[in-house]
Amino acid sequence: QEEEKQKCVAILTSGGDSQGMNAALRACVRTAIFEGARVFAVYEGFQGLVDGGEYIKEMTWWGVSNIMGKGGTIIGTARCQEFRERDGRRKAAKNLVEIGINNLVVIGGDGSLTGANIFREEWPSLLDELVKKDEITARQRKNCDHLNIVGLVGSIDNDMCGTDMTLGADTALHRIMEAVDAISSTAASHQRTFVLEVMGRHCGYLALISSLACGADWCLIPESPPRDGWEDVMCKQLDQCRQAGRRMSLIIVAEGAVDRQGKPITSQYVKQVLESRLGHDTRITVLGHVQRGGSTTAYDRIMGCRVGAEAAIAVLQATRETEPVLIGVLGNQIARSPLMECVRKTQAVAKAMKERDFKRAIAMREGSFFKHWQTFRALSQMDRAFEDKATKPKHTFAVLNVGAPAAGVNSCSRAFVRLALHHGHTVYGVNEGFEGLASGTIKKLTWMDVDGWSGVGGSYLGTNRTLPSKAMLPIIADRLHEYKISGLLVIGGFEGYHSLCLLEEARAAMPAFRIPLLCISATISNNVPGTDHSLGCDTALNIITEATDRLKQSAVASRKRVFVVETMGGNCGYLATMGGLAGGADAAYIAEEPFDISSLQNDVRHLIGKFEQGIWRGIILRNENSSQYYTTDFITNLLSAEGKGIFTTRSNVLGHMQQGGLPSPYDRLLGVFFGSCALDFLQTQASKAQASGLGASTPCSACVLGIRGRHHVFTSLEQLKEATDFKRRLPTDQWWMSLRPLLRILAKHRDYHFAGEDELNYMSTSPCTKKDV
């Protein structure tokens, strides 16, 4: 009788595979089991649902262990013609009812989700037919009288409405960037032009974002076909770049690119144009299914964990009257949206493109797709300026980096410089932060000075942590006056933010500081107030995730080993928490959530139980400043003593490698986005200050640029000071703290309750995702 009352959930993956599906599968299975449900995996998509039998298998907690980083889907996927027919759906209904399943989670694209909804609508009549044919009993029909559906979007194309990112899109961007970085060196060696074709079907997201992230010379996408004669414009632009000193050129073509008449623009055609008109040595690289494979990125793992857990909560909460929902990411919050409304909006975009209404199609794309397209066009056109260039007053801006290195800084600097030059402004680059500004290490930057900066980590301008001292402030003021600087952009971490606070406070005594002041957060610690994501965080998380993957392999090979991994972050536990979620860690110790010896003892019991189940590895993450007493060595020694005879323990300090490496696609894109927004702010505030004749002295002229919700925001330094713990170098409110229970639950800790993120009101605003930036 108890077994009849226990809810049963089935999960399947359908359509094209994508990275992140396994992370969502793992989270959905474990969360549903945590909530007391039985969970079944349907192998080979809807085909397995139709065939039944061995294709529908009950899952255990440990059955989804060590799958999060794998690409594709471990339960298989297939396109099923039989399910398109009513007879096939009737067979599928019978197979589910015989097990007692009436809750279904589908991970797929809009076609798969549409099919699932048809299945739900027909469910009562299908069961009536099965009862009439004596294939199921009336009692079975009563126990499963309705079907609950929850959808997740797994697609590298990122073409679904209702979510800002789809599972797999971020990893596909990583594959594209890896190819671009590899191609660039050989292309420059031979002064070649490469035409890179990427996937995406009829959506240009991958082509556009990768073009922005790598600084491509030209991009062709389905949503915005080029005007007639585009070949001449492209050739002229590439020729000018070569004459300016560039040794290579890159054109990225979406596989669905078309011209204004709807005729496909192929990579082969682009090559022919370049060879015949410019005589360029041109090569074609078609990435193809490489974009679907490989290890899953930190973002797709974390997103998979969050949407998978939410899907389990949503389907178990559903009733007969509940409308099917799509679980997606809006801003940085997990949200439930009406499933079929999202499908209809997605299909409306395809319809607009089919009707060649491209203006409507590009406007209907989710997030900031159109803004990204405008930004790319400006960044790639070195000889053109906006029409209002001559009418707007020209300003002189300075940009400098302050704080520890962080990936994405160069991308941000490049975007700001080129967009400012595009508008007719003058930009000075300051070397070595405020020390360089005081000593006069300043250079006027040109378009080609920042060429090739997008894909490089660190800081070409140079950076340090020095804050402006009282003695240095008058010298800095003199430099700003000497170079007639009308706006200052500081890209850096907490030191950059703190430095601008000092400059703002000195405005009353030093008029040279009465200019627009703007800070862009760039720190892997993610501890600057006013933003929920900082430049460099995503790259650091991927480094941590890759490291934990390798340590897991070592642990399994060594048989029964636990690794204690120390991450950076200062007093902020963001890297440890999110790295733990992405890496499938057993625990993550941070300063914001104090722990004691009893907490460590609880984790020892957890690890012992895990090894007794046959899972011969363990990962513990520890923030570098989580405790002055329970150090990495202490925890390692404690686990070694308590686990003696069961497991051995080793420690690993990742250190400054978290600040290095090539920037991730997200950090490159975020840098471009921040650079664009920074220019808008500085030129607007500089014009106001110039018009007033009094300079910039209002609070709104000294800000931190950040991401909140689905929008960029400029928050005054005056306001942020009240929300800052300067002693601990932290914002007083941190959105990611609410994800810590999920980390523990997915590691099978029973000491937490998770009600689903859609029910949690942990922040009124939250960071946006890649499509929104």
N, C-alpha and C positions, 0 to 999 in steps of 0.2 A: 504493500500500500504506500509506503514511504517512497519507493522507487517510482511509482506512478505520479507522485506529486513533484518529483524532482524535474526541473526544467532541463530540456535538451537543446543544444545549439549546434548547428552545422555551419562549417566555414568552407568556402570554396574560392579558388582564384580562376578567373576566366579571361579570355581574350589574350592580348599580347602580354608577355611577362615584363616585369620591371623590378629594379632593385628597391628594397624596402618592403616588398610583399612579405618576406619571411619575418621581418621585425614586427609587422602588424599581426601576422599569424601567431607569433609567439605571445605577444601581449594579449591578444584576444583570447587565446586558449587559457593562459594562466589567470587572467582576470576573471573569466567565466568560472573556472574551477575554484578560484578564491571565493567567488560568490555562491558556491555550492551547486553549480550546474554540471551536467555531463556534456562533454564537448566531443564532436565528431568532425573529422576532416574528410571532405569529399575530394577524392583524387581525380585528376584530369578534368576539372571544371564541370560544366553542365553535362558533359558526356558521362562522367562518373555518376552524376545524379540520376541519369536515365538508366545506366547499366546496373547500378546498385551493387549488392553483394560485397565483394572484397574491396570495392572502390570507396566504400563508406566505412571508415575505421574510427574507433574511439581513441581519443588522444589522452595522454597522461601529461603530468607536469613536466617530467624529464624528457618526454618525447619531442619537445620543441627546444631542447637545450642545444646551445652552440650552433644556431642557425641564423642569428641576427645579421652577421656580416656577409652571408652568402648572397650572391645575386640570384635573380630569377625567383622561383617558388619551388619549395621542396615537395609540395603536393601536386605539382603538375598543373598544366593548363591546356585547354584545347577548345577549338571552335566547334560547336555541335549543331549540325543541321537538323538532327532528329528533335532537339529541344524546341526548334522553331515551330514544330507541328504539335497539335493538341494531343495526339496519341503519345508523343514523347514526353510531354509535360505530365500526362496522366501516369505514365510509368514512374516518373520522378516523384510524383506525389505519393504513390504507393510505397516506394522505397523509403521515403521519409516517415510516413505514418506507421509503417511496420516497426520502426525503431522508437517511435514516439516523439519525433522531431517536428516542431512547428515554429522554430526560430532559425532564421537563415541570415548569415552575414556573407555578402558577396563583395569580393575585391576584383575590380575590373574597370572597363571603360564605359562610355555612355550606352553602347550596344548591349553589353552584359547587364547593366543596371536596368535598362528598359525591359529586357527579357525577364529579369527577376520580378519586376513589377507586374508584368502580364501574368506571370505565374501566381503571384499573390492574389490578383483580381479574380482569376479563374479557380482558385483553390477550393472554395465551397462546392462549386459545381463539379469539379474533378472528383472530389471525395464522394459526392452523391452518385456519380457514375460508378465509382469503385465499389460502393456499397451495393448498388443495384446488380453489379456483376458478381457479387459475393467474393470480391478480392480483398476486402477489408471488412471488419465487423462494425456494427453500429456503435459499439463502445469505443473502438479505435477512432471512429469518425468524431465522436463527442469529445474525446480527449485532445484531438488536434483539429478543432473546428475552425481555426483561423491560422493564417501564416503571417508571422512578423518578419519584415525585411529591413535590414540596415545595409547601406552601401558605403564602400570605401573606393577611392579612385586610385588605381594603379596604372600609370601611364607615363612614359618619358616625355610625351608630347606636351604635357601641361596645358591641355586644351579644354578642361572641364570647368564650367561655371559652378559657383558655390564653394570653391576652395581656391586659395591663392597659390598653393603648390600641390602637385600630385606626386604620389610615391614614385620615385625613380627619376624625376626631372633633375634634381640636384646632382645625382650620381652621373647621369648622362652628360651634364655640363662638365663634370670633372674629366670624363673620358675625352670630351672635345678639347678641353684646355690642355690636357696631357699631349694630345696629338699636335695642337698648335705650337706648344712650347718646343716639341721635338722637331717639327717642320721648320720653325723659324731659323734654327741654327744652320741647317743644311741649305735653306733657301738663301740666307745672307751670304753663305760661303760662295755660292755660284751666281749671285745676283739674279735669282729666279723669282718668278711669280707663281704662287700656288692658288689653285681653286679648290676649296674645301667644301664638299657636299655633306650636309648633316640631315638627320631624320627629322620627323615632326609631322608627317602627313600634310594636312592643310593648315597647320599652325606654325607660325614662324618664330615661336618663343625661343627654341634652342638656337636658331641662327642669329636672332637679334641679340640675345643676352651674351652669347659667346663672342659676337662681334664687338659689343660694348666692352666686355671684359678683357679682350686681348688687343683692342685697338686696330681692328681690321680696316682695310682701306675702302671696302665696298661690301654691301650686304643686300641680298635679294630675298625677299619674303613674300608669301602669298597674299598677306593682308594689304600690302601697299605696292602694287606693281609699278615699275618705273615708267616714266613718261616716254613717249615715242622719241627716239633719238638718244636714249640713255647710253647707248654704246659710246657715242662721241664724248659725252660728259665723263663717263668712267675713264676712258682712255686719256683724256686731257688731265684729269686729276692724278692718275697714276704716273703719268709722264712728269708732271710737276714735282711729285714726291721724289722721283728718281733724280731729277735735276737738283733737288735740294739736298741730296746726299743719301737717301735711303737705298739700301742694297737689296731689299726684297719687298714684295707686295703680297697681300693676302686678300682674297675675295671669298666670302662665305656665302654659300647658296643653300637655301632650304629646298628639300626635295620636292616640295609642292609649289615652288616659285613659278609665276606666270607673268605674261605681259598684259597690257591693257585690253587686249582682245581675247585673253584667256588662253593664249598659246603658251605651253610650257617653256620655261627658260632652263635649259639643261647646263650642267657644268661643262659638257663638251662644247656647247655653243659659245660659252664665255671664253673658253680656251682658244677657240678659233678666232674670235674677235681680237683677243690680245695678241695673238701671234701674227695675224694678218695686218693689223693696224699699228702695232707698236714694235713688233719684232721681238717681243719678250720670250725668253726661254720659259715656257709655262708647263706646269705639271698639275695633274688632277689627283686628288685623294678623296675617295668615297669611304667614309667611316663605316657606314652600314651598321650591322648588328653589334659591332664593338661597343656602341653606345649603350646597349642593353645589358652588357656583362660587367664582370669585375666586382671587386669588393664594394660593399655599400658604404656610402659616406656617412659621416656623423649626423648630418642633418636628416637624411632619409631614415636612419636608425631611430633617432629621437622622435621624428614625426611618426614613424611606424609604431613606436611604443605608445605614443599618446593617442593616435586615432584608433589603434587596435583595442586599447583598454576602454576607450569611450564607446566603441562599437559594441563591446560585450555588455557594458552597463546599459546602453540604449536598448539593445534587443531584449535584455532580460526585464527591463522596465516596461516594455511595450505591452499594449493590450489590444483587444479586438478593434477598438476605435482609433488606435494610434496610426497616424499617417507615416508611411515609409520615409526614412530620413537618410541624408547623406552626411557622413562625418567628414568635415574638412577643417582646414586651417584658415582663419580669417584674422588678419593681423598676426599675432602670435598666440591667439587663443583658439582652442578647439571648439567648434560650433556645429550644431545640428541644423541642417537646412532641409526643406521639403525636397525629397528625392526627384520627383518628376518635374518640379519647377526648374531645378538645376539642369535636368536633361533637356527640357524644352529650350532653355536659354542657350545651351550649347549647340543644339541643332539649329537655332535661329542664326547663329554666327555662320555656320556652314551654308545655310540657305542664302544669306546676304552675299557671301562670296560667290556662290553659284550664279546668282543674279548679277554679279559684277558690281554690286553696291559696296565697293571697298571702303568708302568713308564710314559707312555704318558698321561694317564688319570690324574694322580696327577700333572703333569707339566702343564696341560691345565686348572686346576682350577684357578679362578681369585685370584688376590691379592697375599698374601705371604703364601698360604696354605702349600706349600712344606717346606718353612723355619720354619713355625710353627711346622710341623711334626718332623723336625730334632731337633728343640729346645726341644720338649717334650721328645723325646727319650734320649737326653742328661740329662735332668733334672730328669728323672725317673730311671736312671741307676746308683745307688750309688757305684757300684763296678767296673765300667768300665770307661776307658778313651779313648780319640781319639788315633789313631795309632801313631800320631806324638808327643805324649806327651813327650817321652824320648828325642827327638831331639831338642825341643824348650827350650830355657833358662827359668827357673822358676823365677817368680817375686813375690814380696810381695806388696799387695794392702791394702789400708785402705778405709772403707766406713763409712760415718756419715750422720746424718740428721740435717738440719738447717732450721729454720722457723717454721711456724704454722703447726699443724697436718693436714694431708691430706690422704684420703683413697688411697690405692695402694702402699704406701711406703714400707710396709712389703713385699708385693709381689715382688717388684723390688729388695729389699735387698736380699731376698731368692734366686731369680733367679741368681743374680750376684754372690753370694757366692757359690752356688752349681756349676754353670758353671765354675767358676774360679778353684774350687777344682777338677772338672772334667778334667781340663787342667793341673793339677799339680801345680797350684799356691798356695800361702799362702794368707789368707785374715784376716785382723784384723777388728773387729767391734769397733767403737768408741761411747761411751755413752755420751749423753748430748751435742752434737755438738762440736764446737771449744773450749768451756770451758772444756769439757771432754778430748779433745785432749791435751790441755795445762796442765791439771792436771794429765794426764796419766791414765785416766779411759778407758783402752783399753784391749780387749780380743781377743785371736786367736779363730776364729770360725771354727766349724766342720760341717760336713754334717747334723748331727742330731740337732745341735744347732738352725738351722733355720726351722726345721720340723714344719709344721702346721702354718706357718706364712702367707700363701697366703690369707686366708679368714678373716684376722683380721685387723680392722681399726687402726688408730693411728700409733705409732712407737715403736717397741720393743727396738730399740736402744736408744730411748729417743731423744728429740729435744728441742731447744730453739732458740730465735731470736738474740742471741748475735753475733755481728760482731767482727772479730779479731782486737783488738786495736793495736796501735803502740807498746805498752809495751808487748802485748801478742805474737806478731809475732816472736820474737827471741825464745820464749819458745816453740811455735808450731814447729819452724824449728828444734829445738833440739830434739823434740819428733820424728819427721819424720826421723831424722838422727839416733836416738837411735834404732828405730824399723826397720831401713833399708827399709823404704817405697819407692817403686819405681813407685807408681801411686796412686792418691787420687780421690775418687768418692764422690761427695757431692750431696745428694738427698734432695731438698728443694725448697723453694719459692724464692722471690726476695732477701731475705737475703743471701741465699745460692749462688745465682749468684753474688751478690755484694761482698761477702766474697772472692770468687775466683778471682774477679777483683783485690782485695787488695793483695792477695797472688802473683798474676802474676806481679803486679807492684813492689813487693819486691824481685823479682828474681835476679835483678842485685846486690843487697846487700847481699842476703842470698842464697847461692847455694843449700840449702836443698829444696827450692821451684822449682828448675829446674827439676821437674818431671812432667809427664802428669797430667793435672788437668781437671776434667770433672764435669759439673753440669747437673743434670737431674731435670727438672722443676716438682715440686710437690707442688701445691697450688690450692686451690679452686678458688682463685681470677683470675687465668689464666693471670697473668700480667708479666710473664717472657719473655723477648725478645728471639727470636731464635726458637720459637715453637708456634704452633697454638693450641695445646692442652696440658694441664698439668695434671699430676696425681691428682686425687681427684675431678676434675671438673664434671665428669659424675655422680659420687655418690652424690655430692652436688645438681646437677640439679634434680636428682630423688627425693631427700628430699624436695626440693622446690616444685616440681610438686605434690608430695603426699600431702604436706601441703595445696597448693591451692585447690586441689580436696576436701579436708575436709572442707576448709573454704567456698567453693561454696555450699556444702551440708548444712552447718550452715546458709549461707545467704538465701538459698531457704526456709529452714525450718522457719527462722525468718521473712520471707516475706519482700522483698524490702530492702536489706541491701548491702552495699558496704564495702569491706575490703581493707585497705591500708597495704600492706605487705612489710616490710623492709628486704632486703637481704644483705648479706655481699659482700665482693669483694674489699674493700678499695676504691681506685679511679677508679677501672676498672668496667665497667658496663656489663661485660659478663654474670654474673649470672642473673642479672635483665632482660636483654634482652632475653636470651635464655630460662630462666625460664618463662618469659611472653609469649613467643611463644609456649612453651610446655603446659603451663597452660591455654591458651586462655585468657590472661589478656587483659584488655581494654587499658592499657598504661603501659609503663615502663620508669621511670625517671632515667637518668644516667648523670654523670658529663661530659662525652664526647659530649653530645648533650644538650647544655644549654637550659633551659626553664625559662619562666617568668610567670607573673600572667595571661597574655592573653592565654598562653598554658593551664594553669589550668582551666580557664574559658571555653575554648573550650572543655576540657574533661568533665566539668560539664554539658555542653549542650549535649554532646554525651551520658552521663549516663542518663540524664533525658529522652532523646528520646528513649533510650533502655528500660527504665522502662515503658514508655508509650506504648511500643510494647508488654508488658507482660513478658519481661525477667527480673525476680526479683532478680538479683544478679549482682554484679560488683566486679572486681578485679583490683587493681592498684598496681604495683610493684615499689618499690623505692630503688635504691642503697643507701647504708648507707652514702656515701659521695657525693651524687649527687648535693647537694646544702647546704650551711651553713645557708641560709635564709628559704628556703622552706623545712622545716624539716618534718618528718613523722607526728608529732603532728600538725604542721601547716596545712598540706594538709588534715589531718583527720578533723580538726575543720572547715576548709574552705568547704569541701564537706558536713559536717553536717549542716552548715548554709545555703548553697545554695540549698541543696536537702531537706530541711525541708518540711515535708508533703508529700514527694515523696519517699525518702529513708533515712535510717539511716546509719551511718558510724562508723566503728570500725577499730582499728589498730592492727597489729600483727608483732612483731619483732622476726624473726626466730633465730637469734643469732648463738651461737656456735654449735647448733645441726647440722648445715650444714657441720661442720668439722668431725662429728662422723658417727657412723653406720658401718655396714659391707660394704666393697668395692663392687661396682657394677662389673659385669663380665668384662665390658670394662676396668675399672681401674685396675683390676687384670691382664688382658691380656696385657694392655699397660705397666704395671710394668714389666712383664716377657720380653716383647719385648725390653724395654729400658735397662733392666739388661743385656740382651744378646748383644745388640749393644755396651753397655758401656764396656763390657769385650773385645770385638773386638778392640775397640779404645785404651783402656789402654794397652793391651798386645802388640799391634802393635807399639804404640808410645814409650813404655818402652823399647822394643827391639831396636828401632832406637836410643834412647838416650844411651842405653848401648853400642851399636856398635860404636857410635861416640866418646864416652869417654868424651863428653862435657856436657852431661845432656840434658834435654828438655828445650830449650829456645826459640824456634820458636813460632810464633803466633798460628800455627795450633796444637800446643801441649796443648793449654788451650782453651777449647771449652764448648759450651752448646749443649747438644744433644736434637734435636727437631724433630717434624714431620712437613714436608712441602710437600704439594701435596700428592703424593702416595709414598713418600720416606722419610726415616730418613736422617737427615743432621746434620753435626757437623759444627757449626759456631763459628769462633774464638771470644774470648772475646774482642779482639782489634776491630773487626768489629762491634760487637754488641753495644759497648759503644756509637758509633755514632748514633745508632738507639734507644737510651734509654733516657727517660725523668726521670732522677734520682730523681728529686724533687718530681714529682708526682708518681714515681715508676710504670712507664708504658712504654711499647714499643710505638714507634711513629706511627706504622701502625697496625691496628687491623682488621682482615678479616671479623668478624661478624657484623661490623657496617652496612654493606650493607643489612642485613636482617631486619633492623628496619622498613623500609617502609612496608614490608610484614606483620609484627606484627600489624601495624596500620590498614592496609587494611582489614585483616581478622577480625578485631574488628569493622568494618564498619565506619572507619574514611574516609572521602572523601577528605582529604587534602594531599594525596600522590598519586604518579603515580608509577606503577610497571610494567616494560616491560618484566619481565621474567629473571631468573638468567642466562640463556644461552646467553643472550645478554649483560649481565653486565660483564665488565672487572674489577672487584673489587680487584682482586689480581692475581699476576703471579703465586703464589704458595699458597697452602692451606693445612689444616691438613688432614691426612688420616683417614680412618674409620677403623672399627674393623677388617675387613678382611685383610686390608693392614698392620695393626700392627700385 
